[in-house]
C-alpha cells in the first residue's frame, strides 16, 4: 500500500473515531436534567416519617450545593403543613449528600442553587417509622 493510501486510511479511521466519540458525548442539557432527576429521586427515596403524617400542601426548600456535590445549605421556604414531614424532608436531603452533579461546568453551576418543590399529592407518601 502506498504512503498516500496509508495516510488516507489513517485519516478515515481518525474521522470515524471522532464521529463515534461525538455520538457518545453527553449533551449538557440532558446531563443536567438527568442529574436533577437523580437528585430528586434520591431525596424522595430517603424520606421516612412517623406513621399517619399527611402533608396538606407542597413543601418548598432551597438547596445550596458546593461544586463537589456536598450540601452547603438548606432552607425550608414553605411548609407542607406537617412539621414531621418537613423535618423528614430536610433529613432526607442532608442524608442524601453528596449529590452527583454533571461534568459540564455550565450544567453543574445551574444545579448549585436549587428551589425544590415536593407536592403533597404528587410525591408518594413515604414509608413510616414504627407502627401505624
N, C-alpha and C positions, 0 to 999 in steps of 0.2 A: 504494500500500500504506500502510495506516495506521501510525502510530508504534508502537502496541501490537503490531501484526503484525510489524513490523521487529524489535522487541525480542525477540519470541518466536522468530523465525527466527534471530537472532543467538545467543540462548540455546541453541537446539537445536544449532547449529553448534559452539558452545563445548563443550557436553556431549559431542558426537561427537568433538571433537578431544581432550578429556581421556580419553575411553574408548579412543581409538586410541593415545594415548601410554601409557596404562596397559598396554595389550596388548603393547607393545614393551618395557616396563620389564623389566629382568633381575632375577630372583629372586636374592637374595644367596646362598642355599644353592647354587643352580645355578651362579652365577658363581664361588663358592669351589671347587666340585667341578671345574669346567672349568679353572680356574687350576691346581689341583693336578695334573690330568691333563696339562696342557700342560707344567708344570714337570718332572714325571717323564719325559715323552716326550722333552723337550729334553735332559735329563741322559742318558737311555738312548741316545739317538741320538749323543751326543758321546763315548761310551766307546769307546776303542780300546786294545787290549792287545797285548803280544808274542804271536806265534803259539804255540799249544799250551797256553795258560793255561786251566785248568779250575777254576773255583771249586767248592768242595765243600759249602758251606753258605751260608745267607743272610747277606749283609753288611747292617749297620745303621749309619746315620750320623745324627747330629744336625746339622741345618742351621738356622742363625740368620740371618734376613734383616732388613735395615733397611726402614723404611716405604717407601722408594723402590725396593725390589726388589733392591738390591745385597746381596751376601753380607757378613754381619757376622762369621760364624764357622762353622767346620765341624769336627766331631769324629767319628772312627771309633769307634763303640760296640762293634761286633762285626765281626771279620774274616770274610771269605769263605773263608778257608783258603788263598787265593792272594794273597800280598802284591802281586804285579804287578797283579792285578785291583783290589785295594783302592786302590792308587795311581792306577790309571786312573780309577776311580770318583771319587776326590777331585779329580783334574784335570778330569774332565768337569763336575763341579759348579762348580768355580772358573771354568772357561772359559765356562759357560753363562750366567753372570750378566751383566747384571741380569735378573731374572725378572719376568715380567708378573704383577702382583697385581691382585685385584679392586678396583673403585672403591668398593664398600661398605666402610665403615670396620670394621665388625664382622668381615666375612669376611676382610678384609685382615689384621686383627690375629691371627686364627686361623692364618694362614699364615706368621707371622713366626718361629715356633718349631716346627720340624718334626722328627719322627723318621721317617726314610725307610728302608724295607727293600727290598733288591734280592735276590730269591730266585735262587739259582744255577740252579735248574731252571725257573723261570718266566720269568726275564729272558733274552731271546735272547743267546747268546754273541756279543760284539761282534766286528766285523771286526778282524783282527790287522794289526800293523805288520810290514813286512818279509816274508820268505819263510817258509813253513811248514817 
